[in-house]
């Protein structure tokens, strides 16, 4: 009886374009995340020129929120912060960095035209 073992290898890869910066709309940075705000901020400054706004948080879990300036042109910063603290913060722990993809819809109505 032949007891030789056979070994089989398989490899698959999904390849896509690396976007600069690798952040779509924003990040929520946990206070104890392995990569801190300083490192992320420095990397962003090297990759892109001034497209993001930093919001420092006074919270036990959330250290900073980095958000694309174009998002803040559509929604007031205080409303975005409230949304993040009420809806996103419960989904995270202080050791995480969460990536944000935001859809902001603004409905403008005007009468007496």
Steps between C-alpha positions, in 0.01 A plus 500: 500500500636844398496740798641802317308817573399736230521877548288735296529877497251755378527876480246758396528877503268793454684800361361853494629853477642652817324829551688801629414567771380160616213670686171566327315741729652471844641309794397463862816443703477315831686645796710181541536403132832341399557777245428834657376829368852644454610218270179507298510878473862497385425236237200695371702819477758318288237345271256788451507871531250632750182309406409387853386668819598366842254504788651427840262320734486505878376145545619182671482295177531745208815707466454676164278509197659576166248598236517620141438875477246450221281307747511792744378733226179294490438431870588712805789362704294484822236282331765268359664466843162426660432234236841338554469500879146363499517255208865407432662508844281216636638278222866549592749459779783735595759279322344537153520735206177498301474599136201720409312502174241774530208591279377848575188611320393862513149584388456864404154641461423853408165662443392839366718476193 
